[in-house]
Amino acid sequence: MVADRVCVWEVLTDANAVAECIPGCESMEPSGDDNDTYDATLSIGVGPVKGTYVGKVAMTDKVPPEQYKLIVKGESRVGFVKGEGLIKLAEDGECTVLTVDGDVQIGGTLASVGSRLIGVTAKMLMNKFFGAIEAKVKVA
C-alpha cells in the first residue's frame, strides 16, 4: 500500500473500519471482555453452504505499528469457523508492506464442501477485506 505504516496501522486497528471491511459483517460491537474483543455476526457462504455466524473477533498481541494477531471464532447452524492470523506491517520507502500468516479451522456441514472450495473462498474473502482496507487508507 502506498501509505505510511502508522496510517495503515490506525485503520487496521479501528474496530469500525475493520467491521466495514469484513465481507458479510452484519455487526461488530464491543464485548464486555476488553477493549479489543468484539461480538460479531457474519453472513458468509462457501459454495452452496451459507450461514450466519455469531461469535467473537479479537485483536491481540499488539506491537504498534508493527503487528497484531486477529482471532475470529463463530458458530452457526451449518458449522463453526475458527481463524487466526498474524498481521505484520513493514516500511518500504513510502509504501507499507502488509503480510498475513494465518490458519483457519472449520467443522460441521461447512466442512463438507471440500478444502479446495474453502481455500478459494478464504482467499477471495481476504482479498476483499484487504482491498476495502486499502480503499479506507487512501481516504484517511
C-alpha angles and dihedrals in degrees: 000000000000095000142097113275092234090055091050090047092052092053094044092052097042105103093207092051092046091049091051091051100046107098111241095011108153096173141354116184130172113270122222088241099081144312095280100047123085138187107232140187118200130180109206135162129201108193108305094346112090129171147159110241124204117196148096137305117197134182108204142164093033119190103178122249096356111061151335139181120248114203123189125184125174143161133199139162089273097052144283138290129202120182136173128182135178108219115201129187122198130179120240108175107292091346133083116221111210121197130181127198112185151150133213130199124193136182143177124037089337090067091058094072092075135253095263094059091043091051092050092048093047091052091048092050092048091049090051091047095050092041089056091046090052091052090051092049091053092057095041 
